[in-house]
């Protein structure tokens, strides 16, 4: 059986399945570039990957981005562009050169980036139920595997929800055994959501599935009988969540406060709630006092890989 820990005090809400979305993240903002305050005519936002719940349907992703751009324009009065950069390295470099006003990173990518770019600062953490996601690998209770190594040659369900920390954890577990995921597993299915992935394990279509804590709790509430047929094989340490960052320390206190108020109050406004729901988030939080420690532990456990050629 999967033993999920009791809810910590920072729990943000219930119900939504997690994704790497950033709906409200730029509700009220201003640029910080090259050590001096700059008037922004067009807000340039860079991302290290997709902002949508899933990038499997380009039309849906484009529609989601259009909605986000419209919302930013309405809330800030600023025209804006959202650009997918090659990777987190390219995004951090452009931010350091003042070519991007804001950047959206996976939490583990931000942990890597701040080692080289000390002036890269977190503005807000994108939270879905829990501040720090934990990745679980689960199997059916009668599966004989005792650890991740026991899954070699078996089939995996890796939900296509845009949660790239799921992929990162699986990849690192496979590389620890000197194989990429495509060679470690006999096949990898990508169901659209976590519930389908868990059902595939229970129904014997795959041997294992990956999900984070919030998604497992949602599955347990909806299908307790099926949930009890599963067991945890392994899990990750707490990971930093996706976040929005800026470069430099030039945001004046009044602007920073206005930005924080816009983000933290998003879930209390009707329009904010709608946009959060679109990207399946429960809210945003300021970086807590232990955030630096979590970043350091993430770098130690999951150091960056060399860039792909």
C-alpha positions in Angstrom: 0.0 0.0 0.0 1.1 3.6 -0.6 1.7 5.4 2.6 1.2 9.2 2.0 2.5 11.5 4.7 0.1 13.6 6.7 -0.6 17.1 5.2 2.0 19.7 6.3 1.0 23.2 7.5 1.8 24.8 4.1 -0.8 22.8 2.2 -2.4 25.3 -0.3 -5.6 23.6 -1.3 -7.2 20.4 -2.7 -8.5 18.9 -5.8 -6.6 20.0 -8.9 -4.2 17.6 -10.5 -0.7 19.2 -10.8 0.9 20.4 -14.0 3.6 22.7 -14.9 1.3 25.7 -15.5 1.8 29.4 -14.7 -1.5 31.0 -15.3 -1.5 34.1 -13.1 2.2 34.3 -12.6 2.6 37.6 -14.4 -0.5 39.3 -13.0 1.3 42.5 -12.0 4.9 42.9 -12.9 7.8 45.1 -14.0 11.2 44.5 -15.5 14.6 44.1 -13.8 17.5 44.2 -16.2 21.2 45.0 -15.9 21.1 46.8 -12.6 18.8 49.7 -13.5 15.1 50.2 -13.6 13.8 50.2 -17.2 10.5 51.3 -18.6 8.8 48.3 -20.2 6.7 48.8 -23.4 6.5 45.1 -24.3 6.9 42.5 -21.5 9.3 39.8 -22.7 8.7 36.5 -21.0 10.9 33.5 -21.6 10.2 29.9 -20.7 12.3 26.8 -20.6 9.5 24.7 -21.9 5.7 24.5 -22.4 3.5 26.5 -20.0 0.4 24.6 -20.9 -1.0 21.6 -19.1 0.2 19.4 -22.0 2.2 20.2 -25.1 0.8 17.1 -26.9 -1.8 19.2 -28.7 -0.3 22.3 -30.3 -3.7 23.9 -30.9 -4.7 23.7 -27.3 -1.3 25.0 -26.2 -1.6 28.0 -28.5 -5.1 28.7 -27.2 -3.8 28.6 -23.6 -1.0 31.0 -24.4 -3.3 33.4 -26.1 -5.5 33.4 -23.0 -2.5 34.1 -20.9 -1.3 36.9 -23.1 -4.7 38.5 -23.0 -4.9 38.2 -19.3 -1.4 39.8 -18.8 -2.4 42.7 -21.1 -5.7 43.3 -19.2 -4.0 43.2 -15.8 -0.8 45.2 -16.6 -1.7 47.2 -19.6 1.4 45.8 -21.3 1.7 44.0 -24.6 3.7 40.9 -24.0 5.5 38.1 -25.8 6.0 34.5 -24.5 9.0 32.7 -26.0 10.0 29.1 -25.6 13.8 29.0 -25.3 16.0 26.1 -26.2 16.5 25.1 -22.6 17.1 26.6 -19.1 20.6 27.6 -19.9 19.5 29.7 -22.9 16.8 31.3 -20.8 19.1 32.2 -17.9 21.7 33.6 -20.3 19.1 35.8 -22.1 17.8 37.1 -18.7 21.4 37.9 -17.6 21.8 39.9 -20.8 18.6 41.8 -20.3 16.9 40.2 -23.3 14.1 38.7 -21.1 12.2 40.5 -18.3 10.9 37.4 -16.6 11.7 33.7 -16.8 9.6 30.6 -16.1 11.7 27.7 -14.9 11.2 24.2 -13.6 12.3 24.3 -9.9 15.2 21.9 -10.5 16.3 24.0 -13.5 16.4 27.1 -11.3 18.5 25.2 -8.8 21.0 24.6 -11.5 20.8 28.1 -13.0 21.5 30.0 -9.8 24.9 28.3 -9.4 26.1 30.3 -12.5 23.8 33.3 -12.3 23.8 34.5 -8.7 21.6 37.5 -9.5 18.8 35.3 -10.7 16.0 35.6 -8.1 12.8 33.7 -7.5 9.7 35.8 -7.5 6.9 33.3 -6.9 6.5 29.6 -6.6 3.7 27.9 -8.6 1.9 25.6 -6.2 -0.7 22.9 -6.7 -1.8 21.7 -3.3 1.8 21.3 -1.9 4.7 23.6 -2.0 7.3 21.0 -2.7 6.2 18.2 -5.0 7.4 14.6 -4.3 7.5 12.1 -7.2 6.2 8.6 -6.5 6.8 5.4 -8.6 4.0 3.0 -7.9 3.3 -0.6 -8.9 0.5 -3.2 -8.3 0.7 -4.9 -5.0 1.7 -8.2 -6.5 4.6 -6.8 -8.5 7.8 -8.6 -7.4 10.1 -5.6 -7.9 11.7 -4.4 -4.7 13.2 -1.2 -6.0 13.5 0.8 -9.2 16.1 -1.6 -10.6 13.5 -4.3 -10.5 11.5 -2.5 -13.2 14.1 -3.0 -15.8 12.4 -4.5 -18.9 8.9 -3.7 -17.6 6.4 -1.2 -19.0 5.9 2.3 -17.5 3.1 4.8 -17.7 4.4 8.4 -17.6 1.5 10.9 -17.7 1.7 13.6 -20.3 0.6 16.3 -17.9 3.6 18.7 -18.5 5.1 17.9 -15.1 8.7 17.7 -16.2 10.0 16.8 -12.8 8.3 13.4 -13.3 10.4 12.9 -16.4 13.6 14.2 -14.7 13.2 11.8 -11.8 12.6 8.8 -14.0 15.5 9.7 -16.3 17.9 10.0 -13.4 16.8 6.6 -11.9 17.4 5.0 -15.3 20.8 6.7 -15.8 21.9 5.4 -12.4 21.7 2.0 -14.1 23.6 3.3 -17.2 20.5 3.2 -19.5 18.2 5.9 -20.9 14.5 5.4 -20.1 13.8 4.2 -23.7 16.3 1.3 -23.1 15.6 0.7 -19.5 11.8 0.0 -20.0 10.2 -2.3 -22.5 7.8 0.5 -23.4 6.7 3.8 -22.0 3.1 4.9 -22.4 2.0 8.5 -22.1 -1.6 8.7 -20.9 -3.2 12.1 -20.8 -3.7 12.2 -17.1 -2.6 10.5 -13.8 -5.9 8.7 -13.3 -5.5 6.9 -16.5 -1.9 6.0 -15.7 -2.9 4.5 -12.3 -5.8 2.6 -13.9 -3.4 1.2 -16.5 -1.3 -0.3 -13.6 -4.3 -1.7 -11.8 -5.6 -3.2 -15.1 -2.3 -4.8 -16.0 -1.6 -2.7 -19.1 1.7 -1.5 -17.6 3.8 -2.5 -14.6 4.4 0.9 -13.1 3.3 4.5 -13.2 4.7 7.8 -12.0 2.8 10.6 -10.2 3.3 13.2 -7.6 1.8 13.3 -4.1 -1.1 15.6 -4.9 -2.2 13.5 -7.9 -2.0 10.3 -5.8 -4.2 11.8 -3.1 -6.7 12.9 -5.7 -6.8 9.3 -7.1 -7.2 7.9 -3.6 -10.2 10.1 -3.0 -11.9 9.2 -6.3 -11.0 5.5 -6.5 -10.1 4.2 -3.0 -10.6 0.6 -3.9 -8.2 0.8 -6.9 -5.7 2.9 -4.9 -5.5 0.1 -2.3 -4.3 -2.3 -5.1 -1.2 -0.2 -5.5 2.0 0.1 -3.6 4.9 2.6 -3.5 8.2 1.4 -5.0 10.3 4.5 -4.5 9.9 8.3 -4.2 11.9 11.4 -4.7 13.0 13.9 -2.1 10.9 17.1 -2.0 11.6 19.1 -5.1 11.4 22.8 -5.7 8.2 23.6 -7.7 8.1 25.5 -11.0 8.6 29.2 -10.5 8.9 32.6 -12.0 12.2 34.5 -11.7 13.7 37.8 -12.5 17.4 38.8 -13.0 19.0 41.4 -10.8 18.0 43.4 -7.8 16.5 46.4 -9.4 12.8 46.0 -8.6 11.8 48.8 -6.2 10.0 47.8 -3.1 6.7 49.3 -4.2 6.7 47.4 -7.5 7.8 44.2 -5.8 5.0 44.5 -3.2 2.5 45.2 -5.9 3.6 42.2 -7.9 3.5 39.9 -4.8 0.1 41.2 -3.9 -1.2 40.4 -7.4 0.1 36.8 -7.3 -0.8 35.9 -3.7 -4.2 37.4 -4.1 -5.0 35.7 -7.4 -7.0 32.9 -5.9 -9.2 35.4 -4.1 -10.4 37.0 -7.3 -12.9 35.6 -9.8 -10.7 36.2 -12.8 -7.7 34.8 -10.9 -9.5 31.7 -9.9 -10.6 31.1 -13.5 -7.1 31.5 -14.8 -5.6 29.3 -12.1 -8.1 26.6 -12.9 -7.2 26.8 -16.6 -3.6 25.9 -15.7 -4.6 23.6 -12.8 -2.9 25.5 -10.1 -4.2 26.2 -6.6 -2.1 29.4 -6.0 1.3 31.1 -5.7 3.5 31.5 -2.7 6.6 33.6 -1.9 9.8 31.6 -1.6 10.0 30.3 2.0 13.0 30.5 4.3 14.1 26.9 3.5 13.9 27.4 -0.2 17.7 27.8 -0.6 18.2 24.5 1.3 15.9 22.7 -1.0 17.7 24.1 -4.0 21.1 23.0 -2.7 19.8 19.5 -1.9 18.3 19.2 -5.4 21.6 20.2 -7.0 23.4 17.6 -4.9 21.0 14.8 -5.6 20.3 15.7 -9.3 23.2 17.6 -10.7 22.7 19.1 -14.2 23.6 16.9 -17.2 25.8 18.2 -20.0 23.8 20.1 -22.6 22.5 18.1 -25.5 24.3 18.6 -28.8 
